[in-house]
Amino acid sequence: MGDKKRLTSESNLKNPFFEFKGYKVKRKKIPLDEIIKYRELILDKIVKGYEKLMDEEIKSLVWLVEHSRIIKVYEEASKWIKDIDYKVEDIEEFCYELTNSERIPYFVPGPSGIYISALCNQAKEREITLKLNDLERPIHMLGYRLPKGKKLIIEGEMGDFMGVGMEGGELIIEGSARNWTGAGMRDGKILVKKNVGYHTGEWMRGGEIWVEGGIRGLGKMIAGKIFDRGKDVIPFSTQR
């Protein structure tokens, strides 16, 4: 009798999922083609901004590293990129387009590095990593005016004037840098995992430069500190 009641009771139970019978879950498709097209559009805008900047700069047969000229190029670069909604991967892609392809007709090391620095400084991300191990030509002046609160990590071998005019950020170079590393920097920290060239810290007004490899030559500092393999090689008090 008890078994009969139990069976009757179980037969009266309703399947709680019965109402959802026949309901099909719609899988959202990832519009990969649209994403690729959008990223290409962003890169195209970055390239066009660079070309507008270079239309003026290539009028000079020789591009000299002068303080007033660097400021002018940076201001122009900031103007051309301010309305572009780019990401870190777009900056990295532009670096390869700049040095490894024929898409961009001209490459001038100084203005190119300043343009990329402007992209990094105005990016939404506070920490930026650029994997530039396979560049055909080194880029100069990356990290220019890197502001406080920004961290820029660069993988690869870099050119001259890395971290020039830094304003308080942190620049990490996983490879080596050439000459004039940290020139004119006001604050912040530069860490070079391998070697640096001549005139390291030239016109330096503050901050720290750490080199884990070797330093070929030091510049004349105004203030700040330089460390070679953990050793304080130039306390700023000796440079007064």
Biotite code that builds the C-alpha atoms (Angstrom):
import biotite.structure as struc

atoms = struc.array([
    struc.Atom([0.000, 0.000, 0.000], chain_id="A", res_id=1, res_name="MET", atom_name="CA", element="C"),
    struc.Atom([2.816, 2.324, 0.907], chain_id="A", res_id=2, res_name="GLY", atom_name="CA", element="C"),
    struc.Atom([4.594, 1.657, -2.382], chain_id="A", res_id=3, res_name="ASP", atom_name="CA", element="C"),
    struc.Atom([1.405, 2.435, -4.320], chain_id="A", res_id=4, res_name="LYS", atom_name="CA", element="C"),
    struc.Atom([1.009, 5.781, -2.564], chain_id="A", res_id=5, res_name="LYS", atom_name="CA", element="C"),
    struc.Atom([4.668, 6.620, -3.232], chain_id="A", res_id=6, res_name="ARG", atom_name="CA", element="C"),
    struc.Atom([4.309, 5.840, -6.933], chain_id="A", res_id=7, res_name="LEU", atom_name="CA", element="C"),
    struc.Atom([1.119, 7.913, -7.155], chain_id="A", res_id=8, res_name="THR", atom_name="CA", element="C"),
    struc.Atom([2.855, 10.799, -5.404], chain_id="A", res_id=9, res_name="SER", atom_name="CA", element="C"),
    struc.Atom([5.863, 10.641, -7.748], chain_id="A", res_id=10, res_name="GLU", atom_name="CA", element="C"),
    struc.Atom([3.618, 10.544, -10.798], chain_id="A", res_id=11, res_name="SER", atom_name="CA", element="C"),
    struc.Atom([2.031, 13.818, -9.715], chain_id="A", res_id=12, res_name="ASN", atom_name="CA", element="C"),
    struc.Atom([5.407, 15.615, -9.571], chain_id="A", res_id=13, res_name="LEU", atom_name="CA", element="C"),
    struc.Atom([5.951, 18.087, -12.380], chain_id="A", res_id=14, res_name="LYS", atom_name="CA", element="C"),
    struc.Atom([9.181, 18.483, -14.227], chain_id="A", res_id=15, res_name="ASN", atom_name="CA", element="C"),
    struc.Atom([10.397, 21.972, -13.218], chain_id="A", res_id=16, res_name="PRO", atom_name="CA", element="C"),
    struc.Atom([12.090, 22.339, -16.609], chain_id="A", res_id=17, res_name="PHE", atom_name="CA", element="C"),
    struc.Atom([9.023, 21.329, -18.648], chain_id="A", res_id=18, res_name="PHE", atom_name="CA", element="C"),
    struc.Atom([8.197, 24.971, -19.444], chain_id="A", res_id=19, res_name="GLU", atom_name="CA", element="C"),
    struc.Atom([11.591, 25.391, -21.040], chain_id="A", res_id=20, res_name="PHE", atom_name="CA", element="C"),
    struc.Atom([11.122, 22.425, -23.368], chain_id="A", res_id=21, res_name="LYS", atom_name="CA", element="C"),
    struc.Atom([12.028, 23.403, -26.852], chain_id="A", res_id=22, res_name="GLY", atom_name="CA", element="C"),
    struc.Atom([13.836, 26.567, -25.693], chain_id="A", res_id=23, res_name="TYR", atom_name="CA", element="C"),
    struc.Atom([17.025, 27.024, -27.652], chain_id="A", res_id=24, res_name="LYS", atom_name="CA", element="C"),
    struc.Atom([19.985, 28.964, -26.309], chain_id="A", res_id=25, res_name="VAL", atom_name="CA", element="C"),
    struc.Atom([21.225, 31.436, -28.847], chain_id="A", res_id=26, res_name="LYS", atom_name="CA", element="C"),
    struc.Atom([24.986, 31.462, -29.075], chain_id="A", res_id=27, res_name="ARG", atom_name="CA", element="C"),
    struc.Atom([26.401, 34.863, -29.697], chain_id="A", res_id=28, res_name="LYS", atom_name="CA", element="C"),
    struc.Atom([28.714, 34.805, -32.670], chain_id="A", res_id=29, res_name="LYS", atom_name="CA", element="C"),
    struc.Atom([31.967, 36.717, -32.387], chain_id="A", res_id=30, res_name="ILE", atom_name="CA", element="C"),
    struc.Atom([32.124, 39.111, -35.340], chain_id="A", res_id=31, res_name="PRO", atom_name="CA", element="C"),
    struc.Atom([35.799, 38.417, -35.988], chain_id="A", res_id=32, res_name="LEU", atom_name="CA", element="C"),
    struc.Atom([35.772, 40.067, -39.394], chain_id="A", res_id=33, res_name="ASP", atom_name="CA", element="C"),
    struc.Atom([34.286, 43.226, -37.895], chain_id="A", res_id=34, res_name="GLU", atom_name="CA", element="C"),
    struc.Atom([36.880, 43.286, -35.115], chain_id="A", res_id=35, res_name="ILE", atom_name="CA", element="C"),
    struc.Atom([39.706, 42.936, -37.650], chain_id="A", res_id=36, res_name="ILE", atom_name="CA", element="C"),
    struc.Atom([38.240, 45.680, -39.829], chain_id="A", res_id=37, res_name="LYS", atom_name="CA", element="C"),
    struc.Atom([37.894, 47.984, -36.826], chain_id="A", res_id=38, res_name="TYR", atom_name="CA", element="C"),
    struc.Atom([41.495, 47.404, -35.724], chain_id="A", res_id=39, res_name="ARG", atom_name="CA", element="C"),
    struc.Atom([42.670, 48.064, -39.299], chain_id="A", res_id=40, res_name="GLU", atom_name="CA", element="C"),
    struc.Atom([40.679, 51.296, -39.283], chain_id="A", res_id=41, res_name="LEU", atom_name="CA", element="C"),
    struc.Atom([42.327, 52.382, -36.025], chain_id="A", res_id=42, res_name="ILE", atom_name="CA", element="C"),
    struc.Atom([45.797, 51.534, -37.350], chain_id="A", res_id=43, res_name="LEU", atom_name="CA", element="C"),
    struc.Atom([45.032, 53.462, -40.529], chain_id="A", res_id=44, res_name="ASP", atom_name="CA", element="C"),
    struc.Atom([44.143, 56.531, -38.444], chain_id="A", res_id=45, res_name="LYS", atom_name="CA", element="C"),
    struc.Atom([47.398, 56.228, -36.485], chain_id="A", res_id=46, res_name="ILE", atom_name="CA", element="C"),
    struc.Atom([49.380, 55.932, -39.731], chain_id="A", res_id=47, res_name="VAL", atom_name="CA", element="C"),
    struc.Atom([47.627, 58.964, -41.235], chain_id="A", res_id=48, res_name="LYS", atom_name="CA", element="C"),
    struc.Atom([48.373, 61.000, -38.120], chain_id="A", res_id=49, res_name="GLY", atom_name="CA", element="C"),
    struc.Atom([52.032, 60.065, -38.448], chain_id="A", res_id=50, res_name="TYR", atom_name="CA", element="C"),
    struc.Atom([52.056, 60.988, -42.134], chain_id="A", res_id=51, res_name="GLU", atom_name="CA", element="C"),
    struc.Atom([50.570, 64.407, -41.363], chain_id="A", res_id=52, res_name="LYS", atom_name="CA", element="C"),
    struc.Atom([53.283, 64.958, -38.776], chain_id="A", res_id=53, res_name="LEU", atom_name="CA", element="C"),
    struc.Atom([56.020, 63.868, -41.175], chain_id="A", res_id=54, res_name="MET", atom_name="CA", element="C"),
    struc.Atom([54.745, 66.001, -44.059], chain_id="A", res_id=55, res_name="ASP", atom_name="CA", element="C"),
    struc.Atom([56.198, 68.951, -42.178], chain_id="A", res_id=56, res_name="GLU", atom_name="CA", element="C"),
    struc.Atom([59.266, 67.295, -40.673], chain_id="A", res_id=57, res_name="GLU", atom_name="CA", element="C"),
    struc.Atom([60.689, 65.806, -43.894], chain_id="A", res_id=58, res_name="ILE", atom_name="CA", element="C"),
    struc.Atom([61.061, 69.303, -45.362], chain_id="A", res_id=59, res_name="LYS", atom_name="CA", element="C"),
    struc.Atom([64.323, 69.465, -43.424], chain_id="A", res_id=60, res_name="SER", atom_name="CA", element="C"),
    struc.Atom([67.137, 67.457, -44.955], chain_id="A", res_id=61, res_name="LEU", atom_name="CA", element="C"),
    struc.Atom([68.644, 66.880, -41.504], chain_id="A", res_id=62, res_name="VAL", atom_name="CA", element="C"),
    struc.Atom([66.573, 66.371, -38.366], chain_id="A", res_id=63, res_name="TRP", atom_name="CA", element="C"),
    struc.Atom([68.497, 67.748, -35.382], chain_id="A", res_id=64, res_name="LEU", atom_name="CA", element="C"),
    struc.Atom([67.763, 66.925, -31.759], chain_id="A", res_id=65, res_name="VAL", atom_name="CA", element="C"),
    struc.Atom([66.899, 70.374, -30.438], chain_id="A", res_id=66, res_name="GLU", atom_name="CA", element="C"),
    struc.Atom([64.781, 71.045, -27.354], chain_id="A", res_id=67, res_name="HIS", atom_name="CA", element="C"),
    struc.Atom([62.389, 73.464, -29.037], chain_id="A", res_id=68, res_name="SER", atom_name="CA", element="C"),
    struc.Atom([61.958, 71.203, -32.039], chain_id="A", res_id=69, res_name="ARG", atom_name="CA", element="C"),
    struc.Atom([61.266, 68.129, -29.921], chain_id="A", res_id=70, res_name="ILE", atom_name="CA", element="C"),
    struc.Atom([58.555, 70.042, -28.030], chain_id="A", res_id=71, res_name="ILE", atom_name="CA", element="C"),
    struc.Atom([56.989, 71.163, -31.305], chain_id="A", res_id=72, res_name="LYS", atom_name="CA", element="C"),
    struc.Atom([56.924, 67.636, -32.736], chain_id="A", res_id=73, res_name="VAL", atom_name="CA", element="C"),
    struc.Atom([55.382, 66.274, -29.542], chain_id="A", res_id=74, res_name="TYR", atom_name="CA", element="C"),
    struc.Atom([52.647, 68.917, -29.553], chain_id="A", res_id=75, res_name="GLU", atom_name="CA", element="C"),
    struc.Atom([51.843, 68.173, -33.195], chain_id="A", res_id=76, res_name="GLU", atom_name="CA", element="C"),
    struc.Atom([51.815, 64.428, -32.550], chain_id="A", res_id=77, res_name="ALA", atom_name="CA", element="C"),
    struc.Atom([49.453, 64.863, -29.600], chain_id="A", res_id=78, res_name="SER", atom_name="CA", element="C"),
    struc.Atom([47.113, 66.872, -31.790], chain_id="A", res_id=79, res_name="LYS", atom_name="CA", element="C"),
    struc.Atom([46.870, 64.212, -34.508], chain_id="A", res_id=80, res_name="TRP", atom_name="CA", element="C"),
    struc.Atom([46.200, 61.294, -32.150], chain_id="A", res_id=81, res_name="ILE", atom_name="CA", element="C"),
    struc.Atom([43.890, 62.865, -29.551], chain_id="A", res_id=82, res_name="LYS", atom_name="CA", element="C"),
    struc.Atom([40.649, 61.642, -31.172], chain_id="A", res_id=83, res_name="ASP", atom_name="CA", element="C"),
    struc.Atom([41.803, 58.087, -31.970], chain_id="A", res_id=84, res_name="ILE", atom_name="CA", element="C"),
    struc.Atom([40.373, 55.308, -29.786], chain_id="A", res_id=85, res_name="ASP", atom_name="CA", element="C"),
    struc.Atom([43.430, 53.037, -29.843], chain_id="A", res_id=86, res_name="TYR", atom_name="CA", element="C"),
    struc.Atom([44.793, 50.309, -27.573], chain_id="A", res_id=87, res_name="LYS", atom_name="CA", element="C"),
    struc.Atom([48.272, 49.082, -26.640], chain_id="A", res_id=88, res_name="VAL", atom_name="CA", element="C"),
    struc.Atom([48.247, 46.428, -29.371], chain_id="A", res_id=89, res_name="GLU", atom_name="CA", element="C"),
    struc.Atom([47.638, 49.190, -31.919], chain_id="A", res_id=90, res_name="ASP", atom_name="CA", element="C"),
    struc.Atom([50.773, 51.018, -30.755], chain_id="A", res_id=91, res_name="ILE", atom_name="CA", element="C"),
    struc.Atom([52.796, 47.829, -31.048], chain_id="A", res_id=92, res_name="GLU", atom_name="CA", element="C"),
    struc.Atom([51.413, 47.105, -34.516], chain_id="A", res_id=93, res_name="GLU", atom_name="CA", element="C"),
    struc.Atom([52.283, 50.631, -35.628], chain_id="A", res_id=94, res_name="PHE", atom_name="CA", element="C"),
    struc.Atom([55.892, 50.150, -34.480], chain_id="A", res_id=95, res_name="CYS", atom_name="CA", element="C"),
    struc.Atom([56.210, 47.113, -36.770], chain_id="A", res_id=96, res_name="TYR", atom_name="CA", element="C"),
    struc.Atom([54.479, 48.848, -39.660], chain_id="A", res_id=97, res_name="GLU", atom_name="CA", element="C"),
    struc.Atom([56.877, 51.751, -39.215], chain_id="A", res_id=98, res_name="LEU", atom_name="CA", element="C"),
    struc.Atom([60.080, 49.716, -39.348], chain_id="A", res_id=99, res_name="THR", atom_name="CA", element="C"),
    struc.Atom([59.235, 46.446, -41.094], chain_id="A", res_id=100, res_name="ASN", atom_name="CA", element="C"),
    struc.Atom([56.807, 47.244, -43.908], chain_id="A", res_id=101, res_name="SER", atom_name="CA", element="C"),
    struc.Atom([56.424, 49.451, -46.957], chain_id="A", res_id=102, res_name="GLU", atom_name="CA", element="C"),
    struc.Atom([53.046, 50.770, -45.852], chain_id="A", res_id=103, res_name="ARG", atom_name="CA", element="C"),
    struc.Atom([54.644, 53.905, -44.390], chain_id="A", res_id=104, res_name="ILE", atom_name="CA", element="C"),
    struc.Atom([56.780, 55.741, -46.963], chain_id="A", res_id=105, res_name="PRO", atom_name="CA", element="C"),
    struc.Atom([59.340, 57.319, -44.627], chain_id="A", res_id=106, res_name="TYR", atom_name="CA", element="C"),
    struc.Atom([60.983, 56.672, -41.294], chain_id="A", res_id=107, res_name="PHE", atom_name="CA", element="C"),
    struc.Atom([62.787, 59.458, -39.418], chain_id="A", res_id=108, res_name="VAL", atom_name="CA", element="C"),
    struc.Atom([64.061, 58.049, -36.101], chain_id="A", res_id=109, res_name="PRO", atom_name="CA", element="C"),
    struc.Atom([63.579, 61.155, -33.912], chain_id="A", res_id=110, res_name="GLY", atom_name="CA", element="C"),
    struc.Atom([60.015, 62.198, -34.826], chain_id="A", res_id=111, res_name="PRO", atom_name="CA", element="C"),
    struc.Atom([58.961, 58.554, -35.080], chain_id="A", res_id=112, res_name="SER", atom_name="CA", element="C"),
    struc.Atom([59.944, 57.867, -31.479], chain_id="A", res_id=113, res_name="GLY", atom_name="CA", element="C"),
    struc.Atom([58.296, 61.070, -30.269], chain_id="A", res_id=114, res_name="ILE", atom_name="CA", element="C"),
    struc.Atom([55.064, 60.118, -32.065], chain_id="A", res_id=115, res_name="TYR", atom_name="CA", element="C"),
    struc.Atom([55.082, 56.667, -30.435], chain_id="A", res_id=116, res_name="ILE", atom_name="CA", element="C"),
    struc.Atom([55.851, 58.261, -27.066], chain_id="A", res_id=117, res_name="SER", atom_name="CA", element="C"),
    struc.Atom([52.809, 60.499, -27.458], chain_id="A", res_id=118, res_name="ALA", atom_name="CA", element="C"),
    struc.Atom([50.708, 57.416, -28.204], chain_id="A", res_id=119, res_name="LEU", atom_name="CA", element="C"),
    struc.Atom([51.985, 55.743, -25.018], chain_id="A", res_id=120, res_name="CYS", atom_name="CA", element="C"),
    struc.Atom([51.548, 58.822, -22.846], chain_id="A", res_id=121, res_name="ASN", atom_name="CA", element="C"),
    struc.Atom([47.964, 59.403, -23.968], chain_id="A", res_id=122, res_name="GLN", atom_name="CA", element="C"),
    struc.Atom([46.913, 55.735, -23.893], chain_id="A", res_id=123, res_name="ALA", atom_name="CA", element="C"),
    struc.Atom([44.213, 54.795, -21.390], chain_id="A", res_id=124, res_name="LYS", atom_name="CA", element="C"),
    struc.Atom([46.304, 51.987, -19.920], chain_id="A", res_id=125, res_name="GLU", atom_name="CA", element="C"),
    struc.Atom([48.574, 52.905, -16.999], chain_id="A", res_id=126, res_name="ARG", atom_name="CA", element="C"),
    struc.Atom([50.954, 50.023, -17.779], chain_id="A", res_id=127, res_name="GLU", atom_name="CA", element="C"),
    struc.Atom([52.062, 49.413, -21.357], chain_id="A", res_id=128, res_name="ILE", atom_name="CA", element="C"),
    struc.Atom([54.186, 46.563, -22.698], chain_id="A", res_id=129, res_name="THR", atom_name="CA", element="C"),
    struc.Atom([55.581, 46.780, -26.227], chain_id="A", res_id=130, res_name="LEU", atom_name="CA", element="C"),
    struc.Atom([57.115, 43.582, -27.617], chain_id="A", res_id=131, res_name="LYS", atom_name="CA", element="C"),
    struc.Atom([59.555, 44.951, -30.175], chain_id="A", res_id=132, res_name="LEU", atom_name="CA", element="C"),
    struc.Atom([62.093, 42.145, -30.437], chain_id="A", res_id=133, res_name="ASN", atom_name="CA", element="C"),
    struc.Atom([61.880, 41.784, -34.225], chain_id="A", res_id=134, res_name="ASP", atom_name="CA", element="C"),
    struc.Atom([62.188, 45.368, -35.432], chain_id="A", res_id=135, res_name="LEU", atom_name="CA", element="C"),
    struc.Atom([64.398, 45.793, -38.482], chain_id="A", res_id=136, res_name="GLU", atom_name="CA", element="C"),
    struc.Atom([65.515, 49.238, -37.261], chain_id="A", res_id=137, res_name="ARG", atom_name="CA", element="C"),
    struc.Atom([65.830, 50.542, -33.695], chain_id="A", res_id=138, res_name="PRO", atom_name="CA", element="C"),
    struc.Atom([63.484, 53.297, -32.565], chain_id="A", res_id=139, res_name="ILE", atom_name="CA", element="C"),
    struc.Atom([64.835, 56.339, -30.728], chain_id="A", res_id=140, res_name="HIS", atom_name="CA", element="C"),
    struc.Atom([63.312, 58.584, -28.057], chain_id="A", res_id=141, res_name="MET", atom_name="CA", element="C"),
    struc.Atom([60.772, 56.133, -26.690], chain_id="A", res_id=142, res_name="LEU", atom_name="CA", element="C"),
    struc.Atom([59.614, 57.184, -23.236], chain_id="A", res_id=143, res_name="GLY", atom_name="CA", element="C"),
    struc.Atom([59.842, 60.886, -24.015], chain_id="A", res_id=144, res_name="TYR", atom_name="CA", element="C"),
    struc.Atom([57.989, 62.842, -21.306], chain_id="A", res_id=145, res_name="ARG", atom_name="CA", element="C"),
    struc.Atom([56.658, 59.622, -19.744], chain_id="A", res_id=146, res_name="LEU", atom_name="CA", element="C"),
    struc.Atom([54.411, 61.014, -16.983], chain_id="A", res_id=147, res_name="PRO", atom_name="CA", element="C"),
    struc.Atom([54.105, 60.054, -13.354], chain_id="A", res_id=148, res_name="LYS", atom_name="CA", element="C"),
    struc.Atom([51.859, 57.037, -12.864], chain_id="A", res_id=149, res_name="GLY", atom_name="CA", element="C"),
    struc.Atom([52.732, 55.474, -16.238], chain_id="A", res_id=150, res_name="LYS", atom_name="CA", element="C"),
    struc.Atom([54.843, 52.345, -16.656], chain_id="A", res_id=151, res_name="LYS", atom_name="CA", element="C"),
    struc.Atom([56.311, 51.513, -20.049], chain_id="A", res_id=152, res_name="LEU", atom_name="CA", element="C"),
    struc.Atom([57.961, 48.119, -20.594], chain_id="A", res_id=153, res_name="ILE", atom_name="CA", element="C"),
    struc.Atom([59.830, 47.579, -23.863], chain_id="A", res_id=154, res_name="ILE", atom_name="CA", element="C"),
    struc.Atom([61.155, 44.228, -25.041], chain_id="A", res_id=155, res_name="GLU", atom_name="CA", element="C"),
    struc.Atom([63.965, 44.406, -27.582], chain_id="A", res_id=156, res_name="GLY", atom_name="CA", element="C"),
    struc.Atom([67.077, 46.379, -28.485], chain_id="A", res_id=157, res_name="GLU", atom_name="CA", element="C"),
    struc.Atom([66.474, 50.128, -28.532], chain_id="A", res_id=158, res_name="MET", atom_name="CA", element="C"),
    struc.Atom([68.120, 53.233, -29.967], chain_id="A", res_id=159, res_name="GLY", atom_name="CA", element="C"),
    struc.Atom([69.283, 56.610, -28.660], chain_id="A", res_id=160, res_name="ASP", atom_name="CA", element="C"),
    struc.Atom([67.642, 59.030, -26.200], chain_id="A", res_id=161, res_name="PHE", atom_name="CA", element="C"),
    struc.Atom([65.527, 56.425, -24.423], chain_id="A", res_id=162, res_name="MET", atom_name="CA", element="C"),
    struc.Atom([63.571, 58.059, -21.598], chain_id="A", res_id=163, res_name="GLY", atom_name="CA", element="C"),
    struc.Atom([64.600, 61.540, -22.675], chain_id="A", res_id=164, res_name="VAL", atom_name="CA", element="C"),
    struc.Atom([62.767, 64.267, -20.761], chain_id="A", res_id=165, res_name="GLY", atom_name="CA", element="C"),
    struc.Atom([60.907, 61.800, -18.538], chain_id="A", res_id=166, res_name="MET", atom_name="CA", element="C"),
    struc.Atom([58.552, 63.461, -16.069], chain_id="A", res_id=167, res_name="GLU", atom_name="CA", element="C"),
    struc.Atom([58.095, 60.799, -13.419], chain_id="A", res_id=168, res_name="GLY", atom_name="CA", element="C"),
    struc.Atom([57.050, 57.505, -14.988], chain_id="A", res_id=169, res_name="GLY", atom_name="CA", element="C"),
    struc.Atom([58.851, 54.152, -14.999], chain_id="A", res_id=170, res_name="GLU", atom_name="CA", element="C"),
    struc.Atom([60.607, 52.909, -18.136], chain_id="A", res_id=171, res_name="LEU", atom_name="CA", element="C"),
    struc.Atom([61.872, 49.321, -18.305], chain_id="A", res_id=172, res_name="ILE", atom_name="CA", element="C"),
    struc.Atom([63.976, 48.206, -21.274], chain_id="A", res_id=173, res_name="ILE", atom_name="CA", element="C"),
    struc.Atom([64.384, 44.432, -21.397], chain_id="A", res_id=174, res_name="GLU", atom_name="CA", element="C"),
    struc.Atom([67.321, 44.681, -23.829], chain_id="A", res_id=175, res_name="GLY", atom_name="CA", element="C"),
    struc.Atom([70.020, 47.311, -24.393], chain_id="A", res_id=176, res_name="SER", atom_name="CA", element="C"),
    struc.Atom([69.824, 51.004, -25.250], chain_id="A", res_id=177, res_name="ALA", atom_name="CA", element="C"),
    struc.Atom([72.306, 53.116, -27.159], chain_id="A", res_id=178, res_name="ARG", atom_name="CA", element="C"),
    struc.Atom([73.506, 56.624, -26.311], chain_id="A", res_id=179, res_name="ASN", atom_name="CA", element="C"),
    struc.Atom([71.971, 59.497, -24.309], chain_id="A", res_id=180, res_name="TRP", atom_name="CA", element="C"),
    struc.Atom([69.755, 57.263, -22.167], chain_id="A", res_id=181, res_name="THR", atom_name="CA", element="C"),
    struc.Atom([67.752, 59.400, -19.717], chain_id="A", res_id=182, res_name="GLY", atom_name="CA", element="C"),
    struc.Atom([68.992, 62.671, -21.205], chain_id="A", res_id=183, res_name="ALA", atom_name="CA", element="C"),
    struc.Atom([67.211, 65.621, -19.629], chain_id="A", res_id=184, res_name="GLY", atom_name="CA", element="C"),
    struc.Atom([64.931, 63.484, -17.481], chain_id="A", res_id=185, res_name="MET", atom_name="CA", element="C"),
    struc.Atom([63.333, 65.350, -14.575], chain_id="A", res_id=186, res_name="ARG", atom_name="CA", element="C"),
    struc.Atom([61.971, 62.514, -12.469], chain_id="A", res_id=187, res_name="ASP", atom_name="CA", element="C"),
    struc.Atom([61.048, 58.834, -12.561], chain_id="A", res_id=188, res_name="GLY", atom_name="CA", element="C"),
    struc.Atom([63.026, 55.640, -13.027], chain_id="A", res_id=189, res_name="LYS", atom_name="CA", element="C"),
    struc.Atom([64.699, 53.972, -16.002], chain_id="A", res_id=190, res_name="ILE", atom_name="CA", element="C"),
    struc.Atom([65.771, 50.330, -15.762], chain_id="A", res_id=191, res_name="LEU", atom_name="CA", element="C"),
    struc.Atom([67.881, 48.841, -18.575], chain_id="A", res_id=192, res_name="VAL", atom_name="CA", element="C"),
    struc.Atom([68.328, 45.078, -18.238], chain_id="A", res_id=193, res_name="LYS", atom_name="CA", element="C"),
    struc.Atom([71.428, 44.953, -20.474], chain_id="A", res_id=194, res_name="LYS", atom_name="CA", element="C"),
    struc.Atom([73.807, 47.716, -21.605], chain_id="A", res_id=195, res_name="ASN", atom_name="CA", element="C"),
    struc.Atom([73.725, 51.429, -22.408], chain_id="A", res_id=196, res_name="VAL", atom_name="CA", element="C"),
    struc.Atom([76.040, 53.570, -24.531], chain_id="A", res_id=197, res_name="GLY", atom_name="CA", element="C"),
    struc.Atom([77.693, 56.971, -24.108], chain_id="A", res_id=198, res_name="TYR", atom_name="CA", element="C"),
    struc.Atom([76.376, 60.180, -22.495], chain_id="A", res_id=199, res_name="HIS", atom_name="CA", element="C"),
    struc.Atom([74.100, 58.293, -20.117], chain_id="A", res_id=200, res_name="THR", atom_name="CA", element="C"),
    struc.Atom([72.192, 60.770, -17.949], chain_id="A", res_id=201, res_name="GLY", atom_name="CA", element="C"),
    struc.Atom([73.296, 63.864, -19.903], chain_id="A", res_id=202, res_name="GLU", atom_name="CA", element="C"),
    struc.Atom([71.442, 66.997, -18.649], chain_id="A", res_id=203, res_name="TRP", atom_name="CA", element="C"),
    struc.Atom([69.640, 64.790, -16.107], chain_id="A", res_id=204, res_name="MET", atom_name="CA", element="C"),
    struc.Atom([67.771, 66.898, -13.533], chain_id="A", res_id=205, res_name="ARG", atom_name="CA", element="C"),
    struc.Atom([66.278, 64.194, -11.318], chain_id="A", res_id=206, res_name="GLY", atom_name="CA", element="C"),
    struc.Atom([65.154, 60.600, -11.071], chain_id="A", res_id=207, res_name="GLY", atom_name="CA", element="C"),
    struc.Atom([67.174, 57.407, -11.277], chain_id="A", res_id=208, res_name="GLU", atom_name="CA", element="C"),
    struc.Atom([68.775, 55.295, -14.010], chain_id="A", res_id=209, res_name="ILE", atom_name="CA", element="C"),
    struc.Atom([69.503, 51.647, -13.213], chain_id="A", res_id=210, res_name="TRP", atom_name="CA", element="C"),
    struc.Atom([71.662, 49.584, -15.588], chain_id="A", res_id=211, res_name="VAL", atom_name="CA", element="C"),
    struc.Atom([72.099, 45.854, -15.018], chain_id="A", res_id=212, res_name="GLU", atom_name="CA", element="C"),
    struc.Atom([74.713, 45.405, -17.752], chain_id="A", res_id=213, res_name="GLY", atom_name="CA", element="C"),
    struc.Atom([77.425, 47.968, -18.450], chain_id="A", res_id=214, res_name="GLY", atom_name="CA", element="C"),
    struc.Atom([77.651, 51.723, -19.072], chain_id="A", res_id=215, res_name="ILE", atom_name="CA", element="C"),
    struc.Atom([80.040, 52.804, -21.842], chain_id="A", res_id=216, res_name="ARG", atom_name="CA", element="C"),
    struc.Atom([80.089, 56.456, -20.844], chain_id="A", res_id=217, res_name="GLY", atom_name="CA", element="C"),
    struc.Atom([78.407, 58.904, -18.482], chain_id="A", res_id=218, res_name="LEU", atom_name="CA", element="C"),
    struc.Atom([77.089, 62.361, -19.289], chain_id="A", res_id=219, res_name="GLY", atom_name="CA", element="C"),
    struc.Atom([77.178, 65.542, -17.232], chain_id="A", res_id=220, res_name="LYS", atom_name="CA", element="C"),
    struc.Atom([74.311, 65.492, -14.764], chain_id="A", res_id=221, res_name="MET", atom_name="CA", element="C"),
    struc.Atom([72.643, 68.313, -12.904], chain_id="A", res_id=222, res_name="ILE", atom_name="CA", element="C"),
    struc.Atom([70.837, 66.089, -10.395], chain_id="A", res_id=223, res_name="ALA", atom_name="CA", element="C"),
    struc.Atom([69.630, 62.508, -9.974], chain_id="A", res_id=224, res_name="GLY", atom_name="CA", element="C"),
    struc.Atom([71.380, 59.161, -9.566], chain_id="A", res_id=225, res_name="LYS", atom_name="CA", element="C"),
    struc.Atom([72.778, 56.464, -11.842], chain_id="A", res_id=226, res_name="ILE", atom_name="CA", element="C"),
    struc.Atom([73.316, 52.868, -10.722], chain_id="A", res_id=227, res_name="PHE", atom_name="CA", element="C"),
    struc.Atom([75.486, 50.296, -12.501], chain_id="A", res_id=228, res_name="ASP", atom_name="CA", element="C"),
    struc.Atom([74.746, 46.712, -11.383], chain_id="A", res_id=229, res_name="ARG", atom_name="CA", element="C"),
    struc.Atom([73.362, 48.033, -8.105], chain_id="A", res_id=230, res_name="GLY", atom_name="CA", element="C"),
    struc.Atom([76.242, 50.385, -7.358], chain_id="A", res_id=231, res_name="LYS", atom_name="CA", element="C"),
    struc.Atom([75.616, 54.119, -7.130], chain_id="A", res_id=232, res_name="ASP", atom_name="CA", element="C"),
    struc.Atom([78.153, 55.378, -9.688], chain_id="A", res_id=233, res_name="VAL", atom_name="CA", element="C"),
    struc.Atom([77.149, 59.033, -9.683], chain_id="A", res_id=234, res_name="ILE", atom_name="CA", element="C"),
    struc.Atom([75.511, 60.611, -6.668], chain_id="A", res_id=235, res_name="PRO", atom_name="CA", element="C"),
    struc.Atom([74.229, 63.981, -7.826], chain_id="A", res_id=236, res_name="PHE", atom_name="CA", element="C"),
    struc.Atom([76.187, 65.766, -5.080], chain_id="A", res_id=237, res_name="SER", atom_name="CA", element="C"),
    struc.Atom([79.402, 65.176, -7.067], chain_id="A", res_id=238, res_name="THR", atom_name="CA", element="C"),
    struc.Atom([77.930, 66.894, -10.124], chain_id="A", res_id=239, res_name="GLN", atom_name="CA", element="C"),
    struc.Atom([77.219, 70.300, -8.579], chain_id="A", res_id=240, res_name="ARG", atom_name="CA", element="C"),
])
